[in-house]
Amino acid sequence: MKFKVLVFYVLLAVCVAMGSAFALSNGAPDLKCAKCHKNVVGTADIKISGLPEKYKPGKEYTIEIEILSSVKSTGFSQGGFAIEASAGELKVVDEKNTLKSGKYVTHTTEGAGKRKWKVVWQAPDKPVEVTISVSAIASNGDASPANDAMGMKTVKIKPELPSKTLGYLLIIIGIGLLVFAILYKG
């Protein structure tokens, strides 16, 4: 009888550990959440704040990513995300809840207990159009990759370019100063 009880507890511990491996994963390997999360029950809206309409080359921007969903969590796991930028560099600012995985920034095991994260994006030095892509999961907290809500959002940002009007104004001022110098000299 004691042996059967021991086997039961060992099997129970293995099952719990296997279920927890899914829900407490250490980040997304890429933007394809559906590779692991099956049987999604709806969509999750993704709110991205902190990105400018037009960026200044080389400047750093703190981005906040938030998952909005009607899926409620019954456990520790709240959700997860992965973000990618086509140019510039993504940086971790909260090592407890986010990590860098290749070209992506994603959630840590502890970060899976949240639905809001911060990262920094350093804009590229050269002025090019940039695509920021975010994929996210709103977890139901049942320690499985099923019955969660998934969402994806893509934002395109163009660089802030110097105004042509300012260039023309400087040329006109320069010509005016040259004409003044010629007239005043003579």
C-alpha positions as CSV (number, residue, x, y, z in Angstrom):
1,M,0.0,0.0,0.0
2,K,2.8,2.4,0.9
3,F,4.4,1.7,-2.5
4,K,1.2,2.7,-4.4
5,V,0.9,5.9,-2.4
6,L,4.5,6.8,-3.2
7,V,4.0,6.0,-6.9
8,F,0.9,8.2,-6.9
9,Y,2.8,11.2,-5.4
10,V,5.7,10.8,-7.8
11,L,3.4,10.7,-10.8
12,L,1.5,13.7,-9.5
13,A,4.7,15.6,-9.0
14,V,5.8,14.8,-12.6
15,C,2.5,15.9,-14.0
16,V,2.6,19.2,-12.1
17,A,6.2,19.8,-13.2
18,M,5.3,19.1,-16.9
19,G,2.3,21.4,-16.7
20,S,4.3,24.2,-15.1
21,A,6.9,24.0,-17.8
22,F,4.4,25.2,-20.3
23,A,2.9,28.1,-18.3
24,L,6.1,29.3,-16.8
25,S,8.2,29.2,-20.0
26,N,11.2,31.4,-20.1
27,G,10.1,33.6,-23.0
28,A,9.1,33.2,-26.6
29,P,11.7,32.0,-29.1
30,D,10.1,34.1,-31.9
31,L,6.9,35.9,-32.8
32,K,5.0,32.7,-33.6
33,C,3.2,32.1,-30.3
34,A,0.9,29.5,-31.9
35,K,3.9,27.1,-32.2
36,C,3.4,26.3,-28.5
37,H,0.0,27.8,-27.6
38,K,-2.7,25.7,-29.2
39,N,-6.5,26.0,-29.1
40,V,-6.5,29.8,-28.6
41,V,-9.9,31.0,-27.4
42,G,-9.8,34.5,-28.6
43,T,-7.7,37.5,-29.5
44,A,-5.7,39.7,-27.2
45,D,-5.3,43.4,-28.0
46,I,-1.8,44.8,-27.6
47,K,-1.2,48.3,-26.5
48,I,2.2,49.8,-27.3
49,S,3.0,53.2,-25.8
50,G,6.2,55.2,-25.9
51,L,6.8,55.1,-29.6
52,P,7.0,58.4,-31.4
53,E,5.1,59.2,-34.6
54,K,8.5,59.9,-36.1
55,Y,11.8,58.9,-34.5
56,K,15.0,60.8,-34.1
57,P,18.0,58.7,-35.4
58,G,20.1,57.3,-32.5
59,K,17.6,58.3,-29.8
60,E,16.4,55.8,-27.1
61,Y,12.7,55.3,-26.5
62,T,11.2,53.4,-23.5
63,I,8.3,51.3,-24.8
64,E,5.6,49.8,-22.7
65,I,3.8,46.7,-24.0
66,E,0.4,45.8,-22.4
67,I,-1.9,42.9,-23.2
68,L,-5.6,43.6,-23.0
69,S,-7.9,40.6,-23.0
70,S,-11.1,39.3,-21.5
71,V,-9.3,36.0,-20.7
72,K,-8.8,36.0,-16.9
73,S,-6.0,34.1,-15.3
74,T,-6.7,31.6,-12.5
75,G,-3.0,31.1,-11.7
76,F,0.4,32.7,-11.6
77,S,0.8,32.9,-15.4
78,Q,-0.8,36.0,-16.8
79,G,0.8,36.2,-20.3
80,G,3.9,36.6,-22.4
81,F,5.2,38.6,-25.3
82,A,8.0,38.9,-27.9
83,I,9.0,42.1,-29.6
84,E,11.2,42.6,-32.7
85,A,12.5,45.7,-34.5
86,S,13.6,45.7,-38.1
87,A,16.3,48.3,-37.4
88,G,17.9,49.8,-34.3
89,E,18.4,47.8,-31.1
90,L,16.0,46.5,-28.5
91,K,17.4,46.6,-24.9
92,V,16.3,45.0,-21.6
93,V,15.6,47.5,-18.8
94,D,13.9,45.1,-16.4
95,E,16.0,41.9,-16.1
96,K,13.6,40.4,-13.6
97,N,10.7,40.3,-16.1
98,T,12.3,40.5,-19.6
99,L,15.3,39.1,-21.4
100,K,17.0,39.3,-24.8
101,S,16.7,36.2,-26.9
102,G,18.5,36.7,-30.2
103,K,16.9,39.7,-32.0
104,Y,13.9,39.6,-29.7
105,V,13.1,40.8,-26.2
106,T,10.6,38.6,-24.4
107,H,9.3,37.7,-20.9
108,T,11.2,35.8,-18.3
109,T,9.6,33.1,-16.1
110,E,8.8,35.7,-13.5
111,G,7.6,38.1,-16.3
112,A,5.0,35.5,-17.2
113,G,3.1,36.7,-14.1
114,K,2.5,40.1,-15.7
115,R,0.6,41.5,-18.7
116,K,2.7,44.7,-18.9
117,W,6.4,45.0,-19.7
118,K,8.9,47.8,-20.5
119,V,11.8,47.6,-23.1
120,V,14.0,50.2,-24.6
121,W,14.4,50.7,-28.4
122,Q,17.4,52.6,-29.6
123,A,16.5,54.0,-33.0
124,P,19.0,53.3,-35.9
125,D,21.6,56.0,-36.6
126,K,20.6,56.0,-40.3
127,P,17.1,57.3,-41.1
128,V,15.1,54.3,-42.4
129,E,11.5,53.2,-42.0
130,V,11.3,50.8,-39.0
131,T,8.8,48.0,-38.4
132,I,8.2,47.1,-34.7
133,S,6.3,43.8,-34.3
134,V,4.9,42.5,-31.1
135,S,3.2,39.1,-30.5
136,A,1.5,38.4,-27.1
137,I,-0.4,35.8,-25.2
138,A,-3.0,36.4,-22.5
139,S,-2.8,33.3,-20.4
140,N,-5.7,31.7,-18.5
141,G,-3.2,30.5,-15.9
142,D,-4.1,26.8,-16.0
143,A,-0.4,25.7,-16.6
144,S,-1.1,24.5,-20.1
145,P,-0.5,26.0,-23.6
146,A,-4.3,25.7,-24.4
147,N,-7.3,28.1,-24.1
148,D,-5.3,31.3,-24.0
149,A,-5.8,34.5,-26.1
150,M,-3.3,35.6,-28.7
151,G,-2.6,38.9,-30.5
152,M,-0.1,40.5,-32.8
153,K,0.6,44.1,-33.6
154,T,2.9,45.8,-36.1
155,V,3.8,49.5,-36.1
156,K,5.8,51.3,-38.8
157,I,7.8,54.4,-37.9
158,K,9.5,56.8,-40.2
159,P,12.5,58.9,-39.2
160,E,12.2,62.6,-38.4
161,L,14.0,64.3,-41.2
162,P,15.4,67.9,-41.1
163,S,13.0,70.4,-42.5
164,K,13.7,71.6,-46.1
165,T,12.3,75.0,-45.1
166,L,15.1,75.5,-42.6
167,G,17.6,74.6,-45.3
168,Y,16.1,77.1,-47.7
169,L,16.0,79.8,-45.0
170,L,19.7,79.3,-44.3
171,I,20.5,79.6,-48.0
172,I,18.5,82.8,-48.2
173,I,20.1,84.3,-45.1
174,G,23.6,83.3,-46.5
175,I,22.8,85.0,-49.9
176,G,21.5,88.1,-48.0
177,L,24.7,88.3,-45.9
178,L,26.8,88.0,-49.1
179,V,24.9,90.7,-50.9
180,F,25.1,92.9,-47.8
181,A,28.9,92.3,-47.5
182,I,29.4,93.2,-51.2
183,L,27.3,96.4,-51.0
184,Y,28.7,97.5,-47.7
185,K,32.3,96.9,-48.9
186,G,31.9,99.1,-51.9
